[in-house]
Amino acid sequence: MFRKEVNSDIHKWDVTVQNVTIERSMDTLYWCKIIRAPTLNEKHHIIGYEALLSRESNTNQPLVHHMTLFECSTKSYPGSDPHSWEVWVKSSGAVCNSNLLTPHDWDSCITPVAVWSIGSTGQFLPQHVGVPVGGKQGAKYYMLEIHYDNPHAQQMVDHSGFRIHYTNRLRPNDAGIMISGVSVSDTQLIPPGQKLYRNIGICGPSCSNVMFPADGIKIISGTLHSHHAGRKMTLRHVRDGKELERIIEDDNYDYNYQQVRQLERERVVLPGDYIITDCAYETLSRKHPTFGGYSTKQEMCLSFITYYPRIELAGCYSMTPVREFFETFGVYQFYSLNMTDVENLFLYNGNVLDYIPNTIYAKTKKNRANMTDEERLYEESLLNKLIISDPVEFHDRTFLSHLKQLPWSEPLFTKRVEQTMITGKHMTFCRVSNVSVSIPSEIIRYPNFTTFVKEPSICPFQLLIDSAPLSMATRTALGSHLSLISSFIVLLSSYLC
């Protein structure tokens, strides 16, 4: 986190939603608003941003869980109507990722330029980098996405967003932000009753070989993002079969403190390298599996990476291939669907009701009136609508009910599932802002590499005990106090080293 600059050449651009009503019944809401960029004839640089948060009058607590400002690549998006964008600018926005409410053109808004999560104060970039904005080639429209988390059933009208700081004094390098980690999907699974259980997301050579310049990109900061179950998060770096020093490592991840991690040394990532987002979760109090999803009662495993020079890579993710996911749990076929249909449902957000006759789906319907929020998530899950036909012993179960019957309390079973998901196959995705560049998804094996081992650090306080040159006369004078002093130093070193 760099301190805010005070300079007459620095301008402010407030990007906020207007009058978004969060009802008491809304546990989770993702709201998207299209914003017109400031009119800048010449290229400028965004040098930092901070959050502008509305607060509920009774509790003084914001309901905003995280926010992202995306650049919209309207020029490269086929069939995009400039008049429609102006209409959307004037509108209050829409629910994000809604097939019914969100215009298809908004799919071009995928390149992050500002990211904020709960507990953060924002980010100000070092003097040699800035995110480009304005000019003839600059984006004309941006999309503000806000995730509201409302576990205490509050009601309020929100006006939150970002204050963007930008300047016409261009810096030497154009910076960018990309998202990496686990693709948000039900195929991300964390069993119940686990002290620590890992998921990983891979950004591999299918992206880095094509998109990274020959001398690589330089990472300057990152934000690690998971939800309530997250306990440890690491951004790992692998090259030529060897893991290099961890880019970011947080062994005490705090959901309420998702600050930007500024690197002391910039890290160069070359074409062919792997970036691995490694997340560990604790679910001791949970009775049922937790899945990937947008609610904070579900989970994510993402890293938001600020780097330079800027390239047209907006996101680099992976997920367990759909077929392998089901086969891990001994399931090979569903009623009315072949596995290709099921894969399409997961990859393209299809509606299972378009495939499954109502007579079959009716078997899974329940009365939702008295359901908890967690129970509604289960009821609405795609996994609760897939009814197993093969193998015969699981016949007529929904896949979700099948998962609930598995022996999650058996450590050998959960460890096998964890290792299968980590070291098995991964489907990788490259999200490129220029739609004329198409990088197909690829199924890869988890890379074989030597794990990085941090060299043990020598604590200066421990050296006082081990090698302090005390004379015999000094030791005699200290007498019984010497052991007390040593104990104090050991205690001090345990806190400070």
N, C-alpha and C positions, 0 to 999 in steps of 0.2 A: 504494500500500500504506500503510494507516494503522496506527499503532502500536496494540498491544493495550491496551484499557482495563482498569484494575484498580478494581473497584467492587463493593460488597456486593450491589448490585441486579442484577448480571450473573450469569447461571447458565450451566452447561455441560450440553450434551446430546451424548453420544458415540453416533455412528451408525456401526456397523461390521458387516462380515460376520463369520461365525464358522466356522472350520475349513474354508475353501475350499481344496481340494487342487489344486495345479497340478502336473500330471505333466510329465515330461521331453519327452513327445511333443507337448505343447501349445505350439505356437508363438504362437498368439493365443487368448485366451479373454475373452469378455464375460460377466460374472456379475451377476445382478440379485437383490436381496434386498428384500422388503417390510418396512418399519419402521413401528411405531405411533408417532404423535406424542406428545409429553409431554402429560399432562392439565393443561390451562390453561383455566380458566373464562373468563378475560378475554384479550383480544387482547394479544400481546406483539410485540416486534420482534427479529428476528435482526439482530445488529449486526456479525457477523463469523464467520469459520470458518477452520480450519487442518486440515492433513492429519494423520492418524494412520497411519503406515506400518509394516507388518511388514518385517523385513529378513532375507534369507537368511543363515544362520549362517556359511557359508563365505566368501561374497564381500561381505557387508554391503551388498548392493545390492538395492533394492526392485524387484519385478517389475511394480509398478503403473505403467502409462503415463498413464492419466488416470481421474478419478472425477467423477461427477455425481450430485447428490441431487435427485430430481424430486418435486414435489408431485403427488399423485394426486387427480383431480377426481371422486371416487366419487359425489358427490351428483348431478352432472349426467349421469352415465353410465347409460344405460338398462339395466335388468335386473341392475345390480350387486348382489351378495348380500353383506351385511355379515358374515355368518358365514364366508364363504369368505376374506375379508380377514384374519380372526383366525387362520384355519388357516395362511395364507401367512406371517403374522408369526412363527408358531412354527416354520416350516420353515427350512431352511438357504438356500433360494433356488433359482434355476434359470438355465440358459443364456439370455441375453437374446435377444430376436427369434427365438426358435425356435418354429416353427409347432406342433411336437409337445409342447414342454415349457412354454412360456410361456402362462399363461392370457390369454384375450382381454381381461379386465378391466384388465390391466396396461397396455393401450393408453391408458388415461386418465392415466397417469403421464408427462406430457410437459412440465411447467412447471419449469424449473431454479430451485433456490434456493441451490445451492452448486456451484461448479465448481473442480476442481483438475487441473492438468497437470504433467508432469515438469518439475522446476526451479522450481516455484512454492512460495511459502510460505503461500498462502492470501490472504484479503482481509478487511480491517476497514473498514467503511463510514464515510463522514464523518458528523458529528454530526446532520445534518438529515435523514437517511434511514435506514430499516430495513425489512427484509423481513418482512411480517406472518406470524405463527404463532400458533395457538391461538385461543380464543374460540369463540362459537357458530357463526360462519361459517367458521372455519378448517378446513383439511384435517385429516382424522383419520389418514391414511396417507401414507407417502412411499416412494419406491423408490430404493435405492442401486444405482447401476450402476458397476461397476469393470471397466476394460479392463486385462488382464494381457498384457504383452509379454515373451516368453520366448525370445529369439534364441539363448541359450547352453544351452538344454535343461537348465535347473535343475529341481529338484523341491522343493516346500515347501508348508507349510500356512499360509494367510494369514488375518489378522484385521484388515485395513486398513479405513479409513473416514475420517469427519470428526469433529472436535470443533466443535460449533456453539455459539456464544456468543449468548445472548438476554437480553432485559431487559423488565421491565414498565413501565419509564419510556419511554413512547411518544415517538417523534420526530415532527417535523412532517409527514413525507412517507413514504408506502408505496413501497418500491422493488421492482423486479422484475428478472429476468434473462431475456433471450430469446436464441435461437440464430439466426444468419443465415449465409448463404453458399451453397455449392454442395450441393445434395441428394446424399447419398451413393449413388452409382450407377455402374455400368459405363459410363454415357455420359460420365462425366468421364474424359478421356483425355490422357495426357502422352506424346508420342513419345519413343523412345530417342535417345541421342546428342545431347541438346539442352543448350546452355550456359545458356539461360534461356527458358522457355516458360510462357505465362500461361493461367490459367483464371479465370473470374469467376463470382460468384453475386450475384443481384440480389434485394433486397427493395424492391418498387415500390409504386406507388399503389394496386394492388388490395388491399394490406394497409394501407398507411398512411392512405389515404382513409377506410377503414372503421373501423380500430381506434384510430388516434391521436386524442387530444382536440384540440379546435380550436387550443389554444395549444401543441400538440406535446408531445413527451417530451424529457426532458433526460438525455443520456448522461453518466455520471460515470466509467465505467471500461470496459475491455474486455480480453479475452484472445483472441489470434490463435492458430489451431490448424491445423497441417498435420503431415506426417510427414517421413521422412528426406530426401526430395527437395526439401523446401521451402527456398527461399533468400530470398525477399522476400514480405512480406505487407502489405497496406494496406487500411484501412477508409475508404472514400471516401463523399462526401456531395454529392448533386446536387439543385439546386433551380432551377426555372424556366429550364432550359437552360444552367445555369452550375454548374460544379463549385466547391464551397466548399473552404475549407482542409481538408486531410485530417484525419480524426478520430484515426486512429492510423496511423503509417507506420514500418515496420521493414524497412530495406534490408539488414539483416544477420541475418535470421531464424536462430535457433539452436534446433534440435529439442530440445535438452537444457535449454533455459532458457525455458520458456513462462510467464513471470511475468504477473500482472495489471498492465495499464497504467492507472495512475490519471491522469486528465486534469487538466491545470492549470486549464483553463476548461471548464465544462460546455458541452456542445454541444446546441443545440435542434434537433430534427428535427420538421418540420411535416407535417401531412397533405398528400399529393401528392409529398413528397420521395422520392428514391431513396437507399438505402444499398447500396453495392456492396463486396463482399469480393473483393479482387483479389490473386491468388496467383501467384507465379512459381517455377518448379521447375528444377533442374539434374539431367540424366540422362545425362551424358557416358559414364558407365561401364556403362550399361544397354543390353542388346542387343534388348530387346523393349518394346512399349508398357507403360506403367504406367496402371492404372485406379483409379477411385475405389473405396474399400472400407474395411473396418474394421481390417484388418491394417496394421501399420506398414510392410509391404512394398508396400501399396497407398497411396493418397493421400486426403487430405481438404483442404478449403478452407473453414474455418468461423471465425466470430467469435462469442464469448460476450459479450453486451452487458449491462452493469448500468445501469439507468436509473430514472427516476421521472417522473410518478406511475405506479404499477403499472397495467397493463392486462392483458386476458386473451389476449394474444398470446404464445404459447410459442415459436414458430419462424416464420421468414420466409425461404424458400429459393427457388432456381431451378435448373433443369437444361436442357440442350439437349433440345428435344422429340425423342422417340424416332424418329419418321419422318425428321426433318431430320438426326439423327445418322447414320443409315445412308446417307441419300442423299448426305451429304458425301463418303462413300467409294465412291459409285457403285453402291450396292446397293439394290434396290427390292422384292425379294420373297424369301421363304424357303419351303422345302418344308413342307406341312401347316399353315401358319400364314399368315393374312392380317396386314396390318400392325397392325390393331386388336388382334388377339391378342397380338402382340409388345409393343405398348404396355402392355397389361394386365399382362404378365409383369414388365415393368420397374417399373410404378407400384404394383403390388399384391403384389410378391414371390411371384408364382406359380411353380409347378413346371413347367418345360418338358416333363417327361416325361408330364404330363397331356395334352399337346397332340401330341407327336411320337411316332409309332409306334416301338417298340423296334427294329424292323428298320432304321430310318433312324438312330436314335441310336447303334446299335451300331457304325456306321462311325467314330465319334469316340472310342470307348473305348480306353484304353491300360492297360498294366500299371503300377500306381502304386507298386509295391514299392520301386523304386530312384529315385523322383522326389525332387527337392529341394522345399523349401517353396514356392518361387516356381513351380515346375512344377505342383505340386498346385493352387495358386491358379488357374493357367491352365486346368488340366483341369476344375476345378469351375465355372469361369466360365460364366454363361449364354451369353456370346458364343461359347463353344466348342461349344455345342449347337444353334446356329442354322445350318442348312445352306442355302446360297444356291441359289436357282432362277432368279433374274433379276438381272442380265443373264446371257446364255448363256456369255460368256467366263469368268465366275467360277463356272460350274456345278459343283455338288457339293463346293465348298470350305465349310468352316466359316467363319463370319465372322472368327473369331480368326486362322485360318490366312491368310485374305485380308489382314488387317491386317499380318501379319508380312512379307508380300511387297511392301508399299508402299515407295516410295523415300524413307524417312525421312532419309537422308543428304543429300537435295537441299533446300537452304535455301528455295528458292522454293516448293516443295511444302509443307513444314512451316509456313512463314509463311502460306500461303493457308489451310491447315487452322485455324491459330490464329486468324486474323482472321475466318474464317467462324463459328467457335464463339463468339467474343467479340461481334462486331457483328451477328450474325444473330438468329434467334429464340430466346427463352427462355421456358420454362414456369415460372410462378411458383406458389408454394404458401404458404398461411397456415395454420399450426397453431394453433388456438384452443383454450384449455383448457376453455371452456364449449361442450359439444357442441351446445347449442341454437342456437349461432351458427355458421352454415355459410358459408364463403367459398370458392366454387369456384375451382379452378386456372384460370389464364389464360395464354394465349400472347401475349407482347408482343415488340416489337422492342427492341433495345438502344437506350437513350435517346440522342438527339443533344444533345451539350452541349459547351461550351467547357471545355477541360481547365484545372485549377488549376495555375498556375505560381508556385512559391515565389519571393519576392523575394530576390535575392542578399544575403547578410549581409556586412557589412563587418567584417573581422577587425581588432581593435585593434592586434595585432602588426604587421599589414601597414601600418597607418597610420604606425607608427614609421618604416618605410622610406620611405613615399611622402611624408610631410608633416612629418617631424621638423624643427623649426627649428634646424638646426645652423649656427653661424656659420662663416665662412671660416677663422677662426683655429682653431676646434675641429676642422674637417675636416683642416686641415694638421697639427695635433698628433696626430690619430689616424692619419694617413698610411695605410699599407698595412693597418692593422688594421680600417679602416672596412668594407672589402669582406668581411672575415671575420665581423665583427659582423652585417652585413646577411645573410650566408648563414645564420648561426645563427638569426636572427629568422625567416627564411623557413622553415627547418626546423621551428622551434618552432610557427609558425602552421599548418603542415601537419598537425601532431598535435592542436592545441588548437582549431582553427577549423573 
